């Protein structure tokens, strides 16, 4: 049975692949792996964001008889992955013809504003 994340990944792969339907074969093949990675990362970022919203950005970590406050591990992963996701999206955009680059909305702004 497909999880919600699997469905999100497939939807994003379909959405991004559609952007490259009129691009030459070589660029489409180059974009294929980037698209798959970007789709997975976007779905993972959504999960991480939900975890951060649920648990907060600070984590109370037990250390024997006391505990310390630290950045929540999900926040750390989110911050790292969002940078890498942005890089992959830039690489994908660079594969599109210049005229098409201006027309594309990668959905990233909407993703960041989801609640």
C-alpha angles and dihedrals in degrees: 000000000000116000124223088256091054089052091049090050093050092048091050093046089052093047094048095041089054089060090061099046092106096039119105117272097252093054091044090055091048090049094049097079093039090052092052092049093045091050092050091046093050091052091047091048088054090054092047091048090052090050092050091048091049099043102024130238094280124068127201105223117195115230105184108282094002139035136223132213116238141163108284110256090233090057092051091049091045093052092049095044096046089059092050091045090053089052093052092048089052090051090050092049090051089058091059121086110265093248092054094047091071092052097053123099107193091198091236095123091051090047092054091048095049116120 
